[in-house]
Amino acid sequence: MKRSATAVWNGALKDGKGTISTQSGVLADAPYSFATRFENSQGTNPEELIAAAHAGCFTMALAAQLGTIHITPESLRTTATVSLEKLEGGWTISAIHLEIAAKIPGVSSSAFEAAAASAKANCPVSRLLKAEITLTATLEQNA
């Protein structure tokens, strides 16, 4: 299985602009630029796309891990935060923090934490990335 995305850039780094499109068409000429990456202008950036990919991958991996113990989550909500820092060698994605909030009737905290840790270690995006990946896992109990 192969998936692809295309980036087009026009101009110099600081005053240039680009677009990103995905094979599926979900992103079609989504704008990105220096300002969307290093400031807070409207548009996307590579770090946001990596965060989205990691959040999606981890969440699916956690659902799969829970399935191996015959547990079906009511809901899983993951936020991935990518840290981009200027280090001695240049701009570097230095860390990714995953934060998962889960509603899972009938699961113990220990089973949930074990499944979350396994998903963090084994989702394909986690295995691809070499940044430090941390995790906060919260099991929201039903009232």
C-alpha positions as CSV (number, residue, x, y, z in Angstrom):
1,M,0.0,0.0,0.0
2,K,1.3,3.4,-0.9
3,R,-0.1,6.8,-0.2
4,S,1.1,10.1,-1.6
5,A,0.9,13.9,-1.1
6,T,2.3,16.7,-3.3
7,A,3.8,20.0,-2.3
8,V,4.2,22.8,-4.7
9,W,6.4,25.9,-3.7
10,N,6.8,29.2,-5.6
11,G,9.3,31.8,-4.6
12,A,12.0,32.3,-1.9
13,L,11.6,30.9,1.6
14,K,10.3,33.9,3.5
15,D,8.1,35.5,0.8
16,G,7.2,32.4,-1.2
17,K,4.0,30.4,-0.9
18,G,3.0,26.8,-1.5
19,T,0.2,24.3,-1.6
20,I,-0.1,20.8,-0.3
21,S,-2.5,18.2,-1.8
22,T,-3.2,14.6,-0.9
23,Q,-3.9,11.7,-3.1
24,S,-7.3,11.2,-1.5
25,G,-8.3,14.9,-2.2
26,V,-9.0,15.6,1.4
27,L,-6.3,18.3,1.1
28,A,-6.5,20.1,-2.2
29,D,-4.1,22.9,-2.7
30,A,-4.0,23.7,1.0
31,P,-1.9,26.8,1.5
32,Y,1.3,26.8,3.4
33,S,4.1,29.4,3.8
34,F,6.8,30.6,6.0
35,A,4.1,32.5,7.9
36,T,2.0,29.4,8.4
37,R,5.0,27.5,9.7
38,F,6.8,29.9,11.9
39,E,4.1,32.4,12.7
40,N,0.3,32.0,13.1
41,S,-1.0,32.8,9.6
42,Q,-3.9,30.9,8.1
43,G,-2.9,27.7,6.4
44,T,-1.1,24.4,7.2
45,N,2.5,23.4,7.8
46,P,4.5,20.1,7.8
47,E,4.5,19.9,11.6
48,E,0.7,20.1,11.8
49,L,0.4,17.4,9.2
50,I,2.8,15.2,11.1
51,A,0.8,15.8,14.2
52,A,-2.5,14.9,12.4
53,A,-0.9,11.7,11.0
54,H,0.4,10.7,14.4
55,A,-2.8,11.4,16.2
56,G,-4.8,9.4,13.7
57,C,-2.4,6.5,13.6
58,F,-2.0,6.2,17.4
59,T,-5.8,6.4,17.9
60,M,-6.4,3.6,15.4
61,A,-3.6,1.5,17.0
62,L,-5.1,2.0,20.4
63,A,-8.5,0.8,19.2
64,A,-6.7,-2.3,17.7
65,Q,-4.9,-2.9,20.9
66,L,-8.1,-2.7,22.9
67,G,-9.7,-5.1,20.4
68,T,-7.1,-7.8,21.2
69,I,-8.5,-7.9,24.8
70,H,-12.1,-7.7,23.5
71,I,-12.7,-4.1,24.6
72,T,-14.6,-1.6,22.4
73,P,-14.0,2.0,23.3
74,E,-16.9,4.4,23.4
75,S,-14.6,7.2,22.3
76,L,-10.9,8.0,21.9
77,R,-9.8,11.6,21.4
78,T,-6.0,12.1,20.7
79,T,-4.1,15.4,20.4
80,A,-0.6,15.2,19.1
81,T,1.6,18.2,19.7
82,V,4.8,18.5,17.6
83,S,7.7,20.6,19.0
84,L,9.8,22.4,16.3
85,E,12.9,23.9,17.7
86,K,15.9,25.7,16.3
87,L,18.8,23.6,17.6
88,E,22.5,23.8,16.8
89,G,22.1,21.7,13.7
90,G,19.1,23.7,12.5
91,W,15.3,23.4,12.8
92,T,14.4,20.1,14.3
93,I,11.2,18.3,15.3
94,S,12.5,17.5,18.8
95,A,9.5,15.9,20.4
96,I,5.9,14.7,20.0
97,H,3.5,14.5,22.9
98,L,0.4,12.4,22.5
99,E,-2.5,13.1,24.8
100,I,-5.4,10.6,24.8
101,A,-8.7,11.0,26.5
102,A,-10.8,7.8,26.4
103,K,-14.2,6.7,27.4
104,I,-14.1,2.9,27.7
105,P,-16.7,1.2,29.7
106,G,-15.5,-1.8,31.7
107,V,-11.7,-1.4,31.2
108,S,-9.3,-1.2,34.1
109,S,-6.8,1.6,34.3
110,S,-3.9,-0.9,34.1
111,A,-5.3,-2.5,30.9
112,F,-5.9,0.9,29.4
113,E,-2.4,2.1,30.2
114,A,-0.9,-1.0,28.8
115,A,-2.9,-0.8,25.6
116,A,-2.0,2.9,25.2
117,A,1.7,2.3,25.8
118,S,1.7,-0.5,23.2
119,A,-0.1,1.7,20.7
120,K,2.4,4.5,21.2
121,A,5.3,2.1,20.6
122,N,3.8,0.2,17.7
123,C,1.7,2.5,15.6
124,P,3.5,2.8,12.2
125,V,3.9,6.6,12.5
126,S,5.6,6.2,15.9
127,R,7.9,3.6,14.5
128,L,8.8,6.0,11.6
129,L,9.6,9.0,13.8
130,K,12.8,9.2,15.7
131,A,11.7,12.2,17.9
132,E,11.0,11.7,21.6
133,I,7.4,10.6,21.9
134,T,5.6,11.1,25.2
135,L,2.1,10.2,26.2
136,T,-0.6,11.3,28.7
137,A,-3.4,8.8,28.9
138,T,-6.7,9.7,30.7
139,L,-9.5,7.2,31.1
140,E,-12.7,9.2,31.6
141,Q,-15.1,7.2,33.7
142,N,-18.8,7.3,32.9
143,A,-21.0,8.9,35.5
